[in-house]
Amino acid sequence: MDLLAQILVNGILLGGLYAVMAQGLALVWGVLNIVNLAHGAFIMLGAYASWYLYTDLGVDPFLGLPLTAAALFALGYVLQRGLLNLVVRAPMFNTLLITFGLEVVLTYLAQLAFSADFRTINPPYAGDSYAAGPVTLPVARLAAFGVALALTLGMWLFLLHSRLGRAIRATAQNLVAARLYGVEPRHLYAVTFGLGLALAGAAGGLYGTVSQINPYIGATLTAKCFAISIIGGLDNPLGVMVGGLFLGIVESLTTLYVGPTFADVASFGILVLVLFLRPSGLLGRAA
């Protein structure tokens, strides 16, 4: 029972990190109808940005998250206005090709810049942990989970109660009506894509504090974010949080009782079941 409790806690902490990774993909997909196949590559860039800030400039990885998010937001805004806006209303296959091309380019640029070696962010508290009865809580994972939860709740409140958030939701629901109320779609699309990449950058910084990074982690992370977005539901940030927690717990239990090689099988098996039984996601609403 002690081992099961530890595995469940590990799954929850992992699921919180998964959830914040998927928030940016779900936001861009839900508003722009773009399945960003380069999302994991942008998470990888965020992880390397945090690694650089810590190893070369001595900035704590958690304190450096706003800098990483701001840099990825600017990159996302420019990419959307200069490239993706040209095909935002084109068939989805076109956007899949462009984002796949971006993923390949970013991966090989990262390999040229950082080599293919595994790298880690090791602040002084990386090995610290708290004991809560039979359960051990690693400080870095606990802090990453707290930040992920705060980002998810912040995104939910932003979309519900801010003027820009309401404009984003209105554009996703009815573009024509949003234009009649004065919303400028090109700017709003660029801001939305920038926010998605800002979340990816912050998620990458959190990921780098709890796991090793290399230029090739992007494809795997994109696949997990895709699964979480479908499982939780695209139209609700809290649904994405639930999807991430659910997937983290399933993967941890599968690793314990079946084996680590079957964790991805269980994840995508759950995805297939959700698509079959509830296509709108666990907390999503039918269109």
C-alpha positions in Angstrom: 0.0 0.0 0.0 2.9 2.4 0.7 4.3 1.7 -2.8 0.8 2.3 -4.3 0.5 5.6 -2.5 3.9 6.7 -3.7 3.0 5.7 -7.3 -0.3 7.6 -7.1 1.5 10.8 -5.8 4.1 10.5 -8.5 1.4 10.1 -11.1 -0.4 13.2 -9.8 2.8 15.3 -9.9 3.6 14.0 -13.4 0.0 14.7 -14.5 0.1 18.3 -13.4 3.2 18.8 -15.6 1.6 17.0 -18.5 -1.5 19.3 -18.1 0.4 22.6 -18.4 2.3 21.1 -21.4 -1.0 20.5 -23.2 -2.6 23.8 -22.3 -0.9 25.7 -25.2 -1.7 23.0 -27.7 -5.4 22.9 -26.7 -5.6 26.7 -26.8 -4.2 27.0 -30.3 -6.2 24.0 -31.6 -9.5 25.3 -30.0 -9.2 28.9 -31.3 -7.2 28.7 -34.5 -8.1 25.1 -35.5 -4.4 24.5 -35.9 -3.0 21.2 -34.7 0.5 22.4 -33.9 2.8 19.5 -34.5 5.7 21.6 -33.5 4.3 22.2 -30.0 6.7 19.7 -28.4 9.6 21.3 -30.1 8.7 24.6 -28.6 8.5 22.9 -25.2 12.0 21.6 -25.9 13.2 25.2 -26.7 11.7 26.4 -23.4 13.6 23.7 -21.6 16.9 24.7 -23.3 16.2 28.4 -22.6 15.8 27.6 -18.9 19.0 25.4 -19.0 20.9 28.3 -20.6 19.6 30.9 -18.1 20.6 28.7 -15.2 24.0 27.3 -16.4 25.3 30.5 -18.0 23.6 33.3 -16.2 22.8 31.7 -12.9 19.1 32.4 -13.0 17.0 29.9 -10.9 14.9 27.8 -13.3 11.6 28.8 -11.6 12.5 32.5 -11.5 13.5 32.3 -15.2 10.1 31.0 -16.3 8.7 34.5 -17.0 11.7 35.3 -19.3 11.3 32.0 -21.1 7.5 32.5 -21.5 8.0 36.1 -22.8 10.6 35.0 -25.4 8.4 32.2 -26.7 5.4 34.5 -26.8 7.3 37.0 -29.0 8.4 34.1 -31.2 4.9 32.8 -31.5 3.4 36.2 -32.3 5.9 36.7 -35.1 5.5 33.1 -36.5 1.7 33.4 -36.6 1.6 36.9 -38.2 4.4 36.1 -40.7 3.7 32.4 -41.6 0.8 30.6 -40.1 -1.7 33.5 -40.8 -1.2 32.8 -44.5 -2.9 29.3 -44.1 -5.1 29.8 -41.0 -8.2 29.3 -43.1 -6.7 26.7 -45.5 -7.4 23.0 -45.1 -6.0 21.5 -42.0 -3.5 19.4 -44.0 -1.7 22.5 -45.0 -1.2 23.6 -41.4 -0.1 20.1 -40.4 2.6 20.2 -43.1 3.8 23.6 -42.0 3.9 22.8 -38.3 5.6 19.5 -39.1 8.2 21.3 -41.1 8.7 23.7 -38.2 9.2 20.8 -35.8 11.9 19.2 -38.0 13.7 22.6 -38.4 13.6 23.4 -34.7 14.9 19.9 -33.8 17.9 20.1 -36.0 18.7 23.7 -35.1 18.7 22.6 -31.5 21.0 19.7 -32.3 23.4 22.1 -34.0 23.3 24.5 -31.1 23.3 22.1 -28.1 24.4 18.7 -29.6 22.5 15.5 -29.0 23.8 15.1 -25.4 21.3 14.8 -22.6 21.3 17.8 -20.3 19.8 18.5 -16.9 19.0 21.5 -14.8 20.3 20.8 -11.3 19.6 23.6 -8.9 20.8 23.1 -5.3 17.4 21.8 -4.2 17.1 19.3 -7.0 17.7 16.3 -4.7 15.7 17.6 -1.7 12.4 16.0 -0.7 9.8 16.0 2.0 8.4 13.0 3.8 4.6 12.9 4.3 4.1 9.7 6.2 5.0 6.8 3.8 5.1 9.2 0.8 8.2 11.1 -0.4 7.6 14.4 -2.1 10.5 15.6 -4.3 10.8 19.4 -3.9 11.5 20.1 -7.6 8.5 18.0 -8.7 6.3 19.5 -6.1 7.2 23.0 -7.1 6.7 22.2 -10.8 3.2 20.8 -9.9 2.3 24.0 -8.0 3.4 26.2 -10.8 1.6 24.1 -13.4 -1.6 24.3 -11.3 -1.3 28.0 -11.0 -0.8 28.4 -14.7 -3.8 26.3 -15.5 -6.1 28.2 -13.0 -4.7 31.5 -14.3 -5.5 30.6 -17.9 -9.0 29.5 -16.9 -9.6 32.8 -15.1 -8.0 34.8 -18.0 -10.3 33.2 -20.6 -13.4 33.7 -18.4 -13.0 37.1 -17.0 -10.6 39.2 -19.0 -11.6 41.3 -22.0 -8.9 39.6 -24.2 -10.0 36.2 -22.9 -13.6 36.8 -23.8 -12.5 38.0 -27.3 -10.5 34.8 -27.8 -13.5 32.7 -26.8 -15.9 34.7 -29.0 -13.6 34.3 -32.0 -13.4 30.6 -31.4 -17.2 30.3 -31.2 -18.2 32.7 -34.0 -15.7 34.6 -36.1 -18.3 36.7 -38.0 -20.0 37.9 -34.8 -16.7 38.6 -33.1 -15.7 40.8 -36.1 -19.0 42.7 -35.8 -18.1 43.5 -32.2 -14.8 45.0 -33.3 -12.4 42.1 -32.8 -9.4 42.1 -35.2 -8.8 38.4 -36.0 -5.3 38.6 -37.3 -4.0 40.3 -34.1 -6.1 38.0 -31.9 -4.8 34.9 -33.7 -1.2 36.0 -33.2 -1.8 36.8 -29.5 -3.4 33.4 -29.1 -0.6 31.5 -30.8 1.9 33.6 -28.7 0.0 32.6 -25.5 0.2 28.9 -26.6 3.9 29.2 -27.1 4.4 31.1 -23.8 2.7 28.2 -22.0 4.9 25.8 -24.0 8.0 27.7 -22.9 7.0 27.7 -19.2 6.2 24.0 -19.5 9.6 23.4 -21.0 11.3 25.2 -18.1 9.3 23.0 -15.6 10.1 19.9 -17.6 13.8 20.6 -17.6 13.8 20.8 -13.8 12.5 17.3 -13.4 13.8 15.4 -16.4 16.6 15.2 -18.9 16.4 17.1 -22.1 17.7 16.6 -25.6 16.7 18.0 -29.1 14.5 14.9 -29.8 12.0 15.0 -27.0 9.6 17.2 -29.0 7.8 14.5 -31.0 7.0 12.4 -27.8 5.7 15.5 -25.9 3.5 16.6 -28.8 1.9 13.1 -28.9 1.2 13.2 -25.2 -0.2 16.8 -25.4 -2.4 15.7 -28.2 -3.8 12.8 -26.2 -4.3 15.0 -23.1 -6.2 17.6 -25.1 -8.6 15.0 -26.5 -9.1 13.2 -23.2 -9.8 16.4 -21.2 -11.6 18.5 -23.9 -10.4 21.4 -25.9 -12.9 24.0 -24.7 -12.0 23.9 -21.0 -8.5 24.5 -19.4 -9.7 22.6 -16.3 -10.6 19.7 -18.5 -7.0 19.7 -19.9 -5.8 19.6 -16.2 -8.1 16.6 -15.5 -6.8 14.9 -18.6 -3.2 15.5 -17.6 -3.7 14.2 -14.1 -5.6 11.2 -15.4 -2.9 10.3 -17.9 -0.1 10.7 -15.3 -1.8 8.4 -12.9 -2.6 5.8 -15.6 1.0 5.8 -16.8 2.4 5.5 -13.3 0.1 2.6 -12.4 0.9 0.9 -15.7 4.6 1.2 -15.1 4.2 -0.4 -11.6 1.9 -3.3 -12.5 2.6 -4.0 -16.1 6.0 -2.4 -17.1 7.4 0.9 -18.3 7.3 -0.2 -21.9 3.5 -0.3 -21.8 2.9 3.2 -20.4 2.4 4.7 -23.8 0.2 1.8 -24.9 -2.0 2.5 -21.9 -2.1 6.3 -22.6 -3.2 5.9 -26.2 -5.5 3.1 -25.4 -7.3 5.5 -23.1 -7.3 8.0 -25.9 -9.1 5.6 -28.2 -11.7 4.7 -25.6 -12.4 8.4 -24.9 -12.8 9.1 -28.7 -15.2 6.1 -28.9 -17.3 6.8 -25.8 -17.1 10.6 -25.3 -15.5 12.4 -28.3 -15.9 15.8 -26.7 -13.6 14.8 -23.8 -14.1 14.1 -20.1 -15.1 17.8 -19.4 -15.7 19.0 -22.9 -19.1 20.0 -24.3 -20.5 18.7 -27.6 -20.3 21.3 -30.4 
